[in-house]
């Protein structure tokens, strides 16, 4: 199941930085159903150097120093997806990166990010993408910081399209906050408003003040370095006629 779900993101010959042993158990009548994706009862905490992740369908521990963890879960893909998202959020935070509830895509060698809550249009903008656009994800975007700026990477975390993104990375050119409307147009947005909206869409699960501060600093840096605008759009492919690389640094 996992081989099929993460196909395109597997590199058997690679030496892993982290290893997780997964033990399966049968779901019970207690707790959320096996197909749950809600994080209402999620617990993520650090205790004596060991991270603990718990939800109704999984319990996991991770030692970041040793690079080893254990997952006890029901046999469903949503559990391991959640564990991987949590781990990536913890790895990215001190490195200047983040997971964002956003669609993302690459066109002409540049990446575009489309953050938004459910119903904002992430899947719609992804579904409307023309043939020259490579979809990184329609659900969870992986953004990291490099010496040359922010980079968006493909993820296997699928949304309503139920398809994994492409396993590639590109410099982040622009970030568009989505809003459905009667016409396709791009509008400016203030840095303060952009930061507030971005923070609402960043996935971070740990109540760790140091790491929360790191995520906030990274969000401020992203708003400063990347073109951030609001995209008003109709649900058809014509919207992509105005989504083009800007190739510059935001003022």
Protein Blocks (a to p, Z undefined) as FASTA:
>chain_A
ZZmmmgoiacfkbccfbdcddddddddfedjdfkbcbfklgccddeehiacdddfkbccd
ddfknopacddddddfklmmmmmmmmmmmmmmmnopacdddddddeehiacdddddehil
mmmmmmmpcfkbccfbfkbccddddfkbccddddfbdcfkopacdddddddfbdcddddd
fbdcdddddfklmmmmmmmmpccfbdcfklmmmmmmmmmmmmmmpccddddddddfklmm
mmccfkiadZZ
